[in-house]
């Protein structure tokens, strides 16, 4: 895992309670010119008894306090109809690594779907296709995700 991917996972944790994350599919970071970008698809257990997932469900924290952070995230409404459903969220980041905007971080996360646990694989494939991701993601279970955000970035996430 790279330092940028670690920062990306922490940004996701700022929006969604890490204890509710069932799995994360982290696609390889792509660098085009001076900009790195990445996508992750996050399956989230829905709150019991109905409710919504909203932006800022965890206290905001900058991954590196000395770097500027620009956040553009929308509210994440999720309707809950039964406890065996997962919310599917797509997170995107862009990091400028060269030039006058070096260090500029942009993050966005949107709710794409909610689906029964039994159909999650096909729903995630559809969301990845719409996001333009055709590579093979790194699959992190909920426990591996929690370890990844709490340990240093150079620690393996397996």
LINPE-V15534 format. One record per pair of residues at least 4 apart in sequence whose C-alpha atoms are under 6 Angstrom apart, sorted by the first residue. I is the first residue (numbers start at 1). J is the second residue. If there is no record, write none. Layout:
BEGIN
i:j
I:J
I:J
END
This chain:
BEGIN
i:j
3:153
6:153
7:63
10:149
13:18
14:58
14:60
15:55
15:56
15:57
15:58
16:57
20:44
20:45
21:44
21:142
22:43
22:44
22:142
23:43
23:140
23:141
23:142
24:41
24:42
24:139
24:140
25:40
25:41
25:137
25:138
25:139
26:40
26:137
26:138
27:39
27:40
27:137
29:37
29:38
30:36
30:37
31:35
31:36
34:96
34:97
34:98
35:95
35:96
35:97
36:94
36:95
37:93
37:94
38:92
38:93
39:91
39:92
40:90
40:91
41:89
41:90
42:88
42:89
43:86
43:87
43:88
44:86
44:87
45:86
46:86
50:80
52:77
52:78
53:76
53:77
53:78
54:75
54:76
55:75
55:76
69:105
70:105
70:106
71:106
71:107
72:107
72:108
73:108
73:109
76:111
84:116
85:115
85:116
85:117
86:114
86:115
87:113
87:114
88:112
88:113
88:114
89:110
89:111
89:112
90:109
90:110
91:108
91:109
92:107
92:108
93:106
93:107
94:105
94:106
95:104
95:105
96:102
96:103
96:104
97:102
97:103
98:102
128:133
129:133
140:144
140:145
144:157
147:151
148:157
END
